[in-house]
C-alpha cells in the first residue's frame, strides 16, 4: 500500500469518525433533555408529597386536639 493509499484511508476513517461523533453528540443532547424533564417531574412530585405530608400532619394534630 502506497503513501497516498494510506493517507486516503486515514482521511476516510476521520470522516467516518466525524459522523459517529456528530450522532453521539445529538444523542447526548437528547438524553440531557430527557434528564432535565425527569428532574423537573421529580421536583414537582416532591413538592406534592411535602404538601400531602403537611396536610396529613395537620389533620392528625387536629384529631389529637379533639380527644
C-alpha positions, 0 to 999 in steps of 0.5 A: 500500500502506497503513501497516498493509499494510506493517507486516503484511508486515514482521511476516510476513517476521520470522516467516518469518525466525524459522523459517529461523533456528530450522532453521539453528540445529538444523542447526548443532547437528547438524553440531557433533555430527557434528564432535565424533564425527569428532574423537573417531574421529580421536583414537582412530585416532591413538592406534592408529597411535602404538601400531602405530608403537611396536610396529613400532619395537620389533620392528625394534630387536629384529631389529637386536639379533639380527644 
